[in-house]
């Protein structure tokens, strides 16, 4: 019997989160992410988990951090306006190293924008939305099945690195229905946060292991440590020491960036010998794939990298895969956000930005045109 | 060694509070209440926001969480809902809880989640140097109200009662025996408890408002506070300019996390079909 199901991206995302062990959700209704909250409200009590609709977006983020500190895998979901409101506490979770996942189903912005139309305008906000330097992980799926897989990966990375992980869906991936076959729970690799090996008497809550990630003691088990958004030493207590501040500020980035290879998720198609390489991600990767197929029918040597990991930006991989390409095309549903990263690493002269910001999806022909203009056809 | 020493995180001392500040007195009252009830130290979590009040969590030897400005209650809500066996206390200030955190405050009251919130009410933003708060009295001088505060203050207790808190009390840094008792009763209440704890800020409030030093400010607390039992026998005109302390409200109402657990049992088909 086929296990195939017809489901929405938001549903696949929610089911992936639950499969990865999420048992707490706090959030606030917002289009086009609300289905995730509704599914959590329905499913979590059946599993003994908890769902709470908070009084606002900020409250949702705070409750998620609080719940995670008790040892429970915790999730919130939102869209642009709510993502903006959550930024301060996303920074708190970075600073206090509290694992959690934030789904942002992107819609057209700024402000209220177009609530039911897709965009990829939150790419830079996912990286730098909260103030101050910090590392961050952001993943973006390009299909319903990938929304499930990315959800599992996001929870795993948050636990592994003690960091908030941002999942960037867009309205079309969130609301689109596709036929999918989801993996069995036994097929999934599930990661849980490290717990202390030291007894409470000698435990230092923020002393990192060799991988720069400190073990985490859940509240309620006799480890009387302090958690703060202030700069802090290994004990967790606040400090204004320049040396301690420098060490922590740099570790919050390096604990993630040093694991770039482990975090980098992507697919590639026909890179070898390609004159033109597309670097695409999320919903727009679907039109990009179609354009690649059409261009090949016209004899073009064109390949494609589909990024799933957006942050930390997989610079080494993109550089290696585009080394021999004459032109690199970056299609995005924004005015050109990730293209800046591509240019930064491969150089501006070979990079072409294709953008759209009217709330409509790319037509494959628009991207095909850019491929042909780049001389991708014979 | 005093009974509350084991609850103090010696490694975090000295504290940051100014000489004459009442916050240490409130902290001691809270620790005495915890000691009186013999709360399980391992199962007790202290959550605070931002400001002078909220530094108290760092000095307490528990699982302590110093959050962001105004957000102590959402963090505490997540903790309590995720693990209802934990005792959760929130330490916050008047600005933290009723200005930037005002929305969380009323909704926590409404949910009646089993959290005890102690508001260190000094009528001013102390840490940032004396700006007016929603608790600053009309006419008070503040750095952001140099010609006198023209707004009306909240009555925290009336706000909490109207929003649905099931235990509400008020105390002061002067009346420490009653304050300790009120905190203990708040912790014992299975629901959302609010203790409005009036404290002196001699540096950022007292000096500007010509209230004298710390001793004079505590004398003011003594002179202006009326126990609720005495207030019941007084005429309204005699209470003008005074404030009432003691247990102001107690009611019975379903507690949020208990209701949640009942819902889980119902959904899982394990009884409680009512």
Interface residues (C-beta under 8 A of the other chain):
Chain A: X24 X26 X45 X46 X48 X50 X52 X54 X55 X56 X58 X59 X60 X61 X62 X63 X64 X65 X66 X67 X68 X69 X70 X71 X72 X74 X88 X89 X92 X219 X220 X221 X222 X223 X224 X225 X226 X227 X228 X229 X230 X235 X237 X238
Chain B: X9 X11 X12 X41 X42 X43 X45 X47 X57 X58 X61 X62 X63 X64 X65 X66 X67 X68 X71 X73 X74 X75 X76 X77 X78 X79 X81 X82 X83 X85 X86 X103 X104 X107 X260 X263 X264 X267 X268
